[in-house]
Amino acid sequence: MCTQHFLCSTHRTQLSNNLVKAVECFFVNMKTANALYQSGRYNEAFPHSGCAVETAKLILKVENIDTANALLYFTQAIILTVQIQEKRLQLSGAHQLIQQAILRLKHNIHVSPDTLNVCLEELYTTQIQLPDNPEPHEAKPHKFRHLHAVH
């Protein structure tokens, strides 16, 4: 599996050592990516959503954090990045990213089970809705809810 990197090693290290800075970076990149996505500027949105995904992964690794919010941040970033990839016609990359995200969350099955189930449902729903889905996953039908972290 090919993995793209959006954060340079220096920023990755800085964010790994500073949770406040990581959360700030996450929100700045999500806000920017979402604004660019909403205005149809998908190529410009992609690096920002990629940075948000990488930052969310770093946040998930931190001990003694609000795991429920970390799971929601990660899921929000994945879904936005998949939507951007879909618009950029990068369907194989979108399928790969969402599958990797599902596997990553399944490894966290012991933490915040209610939030984890909501996140997995949202990822499965997004996966099913992608065109040319190579392996549809059977998931319960449900209304799409926007995930919001609790602050």
N, C-alpha and C positions, 0 to 999 in steps of 0.2 A: 504494500500500500504506500502510495506517495503522500507525503505530508508537506504542505506548504507552511513556510514560516513567515510571519508578518512582523514579529517583534525581533529586533536585533538582540544579540546576546547581552549587551550592556543593559538595555531596557528590561529584558527578561529578568536579569539578576536584580536590578533595582526594584522591580515590582514584586519579586519573590520575597524580598527583605522588608517590604513596606506595604502592609495591607491597606492602609488608608490611601496611599498613592495608587495601589492597584484598583481599588473600588472607584476612585476618581477617574482613572484612565478608562475603566470599563464604561462608565456612564458617558464620558465625553465621546468615546468611539461609537457607542450605541446610538447616541443622539445624532451624531454626524452621519453615521451610516443610514439611519432611518430617514433623516431629512433628504439625503441624496437619493435614496431608494424611492421615496415618495415623489420626488421631482423627476424620476426617470433616468437619473444619472448613475446607472448600475455599475459601470466600470470604475467610477470614482468611489462608490459606496463599498465596493468589495474589500479593499485593503482595510478600511475602518471596521467593517464587520469581522474581518479576519483577526484584527488586533483585539477586538472585544472577545472573540472566542478564546484566543490564547490567554488573555488576561483572566477570563472566567475559569479556565483550567487551572491557572495559578492560584486563584482564590479558593477553588475546591480543595487544593492540597494543604491549605493552612489549617493547623490544628486550633481547636478552641474558637471556632467561628460559628456564626449563625448558619448552620448547614442548609436549612430550608431556603434561605435567601440565596446562598451560593448555588444551589441546584436550580433555582429559578433564573438566576443570572445566566448560567451556562445554557439552559434550555432556550431562553430568549435569544441569546447570541447565535446559537445553532440555527434556530428557525429563521431568523433574519438572513443569515448567511446563505442558507439553502434557498430561500426565496430569491435572493440576489443572483445566486448561481443559476437558478432556473431562468431568470430573465436574460442572463448572459449566455444561455443555451449550453451551460456546463452541467448537463444532467448527470453524467457519470460521477463527476466531482460532488454533486449534491447528494446523490445516493450514497456515495462512499462516506461523506461527512456525517450524514444522519445515522448510518449504520454504526460508525465509530462512536458516535455520541450515545446511542442506545446501549452499546456494549459497555461504555464507560459508566453509564448510570447503573447498569445491572450489577456492576462491581461494588456499588455503594448501597446495596439493597438493605443493609443493616441500619442506615441512617435516615432519619426523617421519612418513614415509610409512606405517610399520607402525601407529602409533597413529592416524593419520588414517583409515586403512582400517577399523580397529575402530570408530572413532567414527561414520564414515559408515554402516557396517553397522547399528549400533545405531539411528541416526536413520531409516534406511530401514525397519527392522523396526518401529519405533514408528509410522512413517507408515502402513505397510500395516495395522497393527492398529487404526488409528483408524476409528470408524464413519463411514459416508458419505464414504469416501475418494474425492474427485473424480478423482484421477489416480493409480491404484496404480502403484507403481514395482516393477519386477521386481528382486528381490534374492535372493541365495542364502539358502535356509532355513538357519538356525543356531539353536542354543540361546541363549536370552537369558542374557547374562553381566552381572553388575553391574559397572559400571565403577568402578575404584578408582584413585585417583592414587597414585603412588609417592612417598613422602616420604623 
